[in-house]
């Protein structure tokens, strides 16, 4: 019975990442349609999605405090109710203010749910198994990235209004709700165990936090504008554009499954250096190609090799203490979410003033900085051992 409960809780973690992934990855595909719907420029609409990212950021920031007041089960049940209200609000929105409010609520729900999913994994598993499970959990983010661009492309091609994609996404939360009402959750004091251990920031935590921010900012800056870049600069139709984004997330998911096995046999810090380095090169190759087939295979390779970077950052941070620390996990999630929040704040002005090519090159620069930081991290570890 205990084993069944653990499996059920693990699936809640999987679905929590799938829900957040779906909300984020469809943005780039529906921005044009939303801009037309509200009769606004695409750069203005891209800024509106900052409300989604702000909601995620605020909820992750508050969640360590929130679980002392409201149990995980109640949070997920309330989250389901709020997700229904916000999706209905998006469908019924007739002005941009109402849309922004409902997008913000979805962000809050998403951030709380994702942080709960991460807490559950760190509470249930330890050591290399924890790292492996975190990779599999994160792979559900990319699974959404593989599935939902295809669903979005199908809906848009068949003249469905863009907001129906949010109704499809909320089906994921329905599964979380069903599992939540039938399972026993870990006690809050077990999840928060040893949070007081981190009294000061060491060099590795600082470097890993910066890596999380820059990596997520680089990844989302790239993948959010790839659809526009493909249609406007490469003149590729919406179906092929959706396929490119889907291919990226499909290979991202496969890469996570692959590295969840490989990670047990290799040094995490060395894998981090290798993956961030090769990902930087692949992104550069993609941006500087005009052949669709080369772009397709390059973006598949990029998805595969970049898949484990964020989870390795989280795992390296979690190993800074002997026992799981919700505070440490939240620090990395917080900085990663700042990267999400900054995506359109930083890229929209670049798109408007410079263009899509320059925006993608900025994403490439961020990846290269993460690579150099990974070298500093291994040097920091060596200095500790010396």
Buried (B, 14 or more C-beta within 10 A) or exposed (E): EEEEBBEBBBBBBBBBBBBBBBBBBBBBBBBBBBBEBBEBEBBEBBBBBBBBBBBBBBBBBBBBEBBEEBEBBEBBBEBBEBBBBBBBBBEEBEEBEEBBBBBBBBBBBBBBBBBBBBBBBBBBBBEBEBBBBBBBBBBBBBBBBBBBBBBBBEBBEEEEEBBBBBEBBBEBBEBBBBBBEEBEBBEBEEBBBBBEEBEEEEBBBEBBBBBBBBBBBBBBBBBBBBBBBBBEEBEBEBEBBBBBBBBBBBBBBBBBBBBBEBBEEEEBBEBBBBBBBBBBBBBBBBBEBEEBEEBBBBBBBBBBBBBBBBBBBBBBBBBBBEEBBBBBBBBBBBBBBBBBBBBBBBBBEBBBEEBBBEBBBBBBBBBBBBBEBBBBBBEBBEEEEE
